[in-house]
Amino acid sequence: MTTTSQRKKHPRPKHVPERTCIGCREIKPKRELIRIVRTESGGVAIDPTGKRAGRGVYLCKVKTCWEAGLKREHLDRALRMKITAEGRRGLAQYGEMLPS
């Protein structure tokens, strides 16, 4: 019979937060995604730290996911707001810099 002190203590695996990309609907680790946040002023902003206050959604670091999110208005629905043409243009420009 073994007692508690005699058992080997294995370190618990570190918890990795996961989020869903709204472009491709794949679940990935949070660090592999880019967060877009609804600001207090009613606009949208890219949140590279992932800690900014406000409602946020996640997209992969791939151009196709950004195009899908903007084209099908997944971002509007997920952020529960209508994104302005200026905000949409800014996000599209950022998405153009990403790899295919």
C-alpha positions as CSV (number, residue, x, y, z in Angstrom):
1,M,0.0,0.0,0.0
2,T,1.4,3.4,-1.0
3,T,0.7,6.6,0.9
4,T,0.2,10.0,-0.6
5,S,3.8,11.0,0.2
6,Q,5.2,8.0,-1.7
7,R,3.3,8.7,-5.0
8,K,5.2,10.4,-7.8
9,K,4.0,13.9,-8.3
10,H,3.8,14.8,-11.9
11,P,3.5,18.5,-12.9
12,R,0.1,19.4,-14.3
13,P,0.1,20.4,-17.9
14,K,-0.2,24.2,-18.3
15,H,-3.6,25.3,-19.4
16,V,-3.6,26.9,-22.8
17,P,-6.6,29.2,-23.5
18,E,-8.2,28.5,-26.8
19,R,-10.4,30.7,-29.0
20,T,-12.4,30.2,-32.2
21,C,-11.4,32.1,-35.4
22,I,-14.6,33.7,-36.8
23,G,-13.2,33.4,-40.4
24,C,-12.6,29.6,-40.6
25,R,-14.3,28.5,-37.3
26,E,-11.2,26.6,-36.2
27,I,-10.3,26.4,-32.5
28,K,-6.7,27.4,-31.9
29,P,-4.6,28.6,-29.0
30,K,-5.3,32.2,-28.2
31,R,-1.7,33.2,-28.9
32,E,-1.9,32.1,-32.5
33,L,-4.9,34.4,-33.2
34,I,-5.3,38.2,-33.6
35,R,-7.9,39.9,-31.5
36,I,-10.2,42.6,-32.8
37,V,-12.0,44.7,-30.1
38,R,-15.0,47.0,-30.2
39,T,-13.9,50.2,-28.6
40,E,-15.9,52.4,-26.2
41,S,-16.2,55.0,-28.9
42,G,-18.0,52.6,-31.2
43,G,-15.1,51.8,-33.5
44,V,-12.9,48.8,-33.9
45,A,-9.3,48.3,-33.2
46,I,-6.7,45.5,-33.5
47,D,-5.5,44.4,-30.1
48,P,-2.1,42.8,-30.3
49,T,-1.8,42.2,-26.6
50,G,-5.2,40.6,-26.2
51,K,-5.9,42.5,-23.0
52,R,-7.7,45.6,-24.1
53,A,-11.1,46.3,-22.6
54,G,-14.1,45.7,-24.7
55,R,-15.9,43.0,-26.7
56,G,-13.4,41.0,-28.8
57,V,-13.3,38.5,-31.6
58,Y,-10.4,36.5,-33.0
59,L,-9.1,35.9,-36.5
60,C,-6.2,33.7,-37.7
61,K,-3.0,35.3,-38.9
62,V,-3.9,34.4,-42.5
63,K,-5.2,36.7,-45.2
64,T,-8.1,34.3,-46.2
65,C,-9.6,34.3,-42.7
66,W,-9.6,38.1,-42.7
67,E,-11.2,38.3,-46.1
68,A,-13.9,35.8,-45.0
69,G,-14.5,37.7,-41.7
70,L,-14.9,41.0,-43.5
71,K,-16.8,39.8,-46.6
72,R,-19.5,37.7,-44.9
73,E,-19.9,40.3,-42.1
74,H,-19.0,37.8,-39.4
75,L,-17.2,40.6,-37.6
76,D,-20.4,42.7,-37.4
77,R,-22.4,39.9,-35.9
78,A,-19.7,38.8,-33.4
79,L,-19.0,42.4,-32.3
80,R,-22.7,43.1,-32.2
81,M,-22.3,46.4,-34.1
82,K,-22.2,47.7,-37.7
83,I,-18.6,48.4,-38.6
84,T,-18.1,51.6,-40.4
85,A,-16.6,51.8,-43.9
86,E,-13.5,53.4,-42.5
87,G,-13.0,50.7,-39.8
88,R,-13.6,48.0,-42.4
89,R,-10.9,49.6,-44.7
90,G,-8.4,49.7,-41.8
91,L,-9.0,46.1,-41.0
92,A,-8.8,45.1,-44.7
93,Q,-5.4,47.0,-45.0
94,Y,-4.1,45.1,-42.0
95,G,-5.3,41.8,-43.5
96,E,-3.5,42.5,-46.7
97,M,-0.2,42.5,-44.9
98,L,-0.7,38.9,-43.6
99,P,0.6,35.8,-45.4
100,S,-1.8,33.8,-47.6
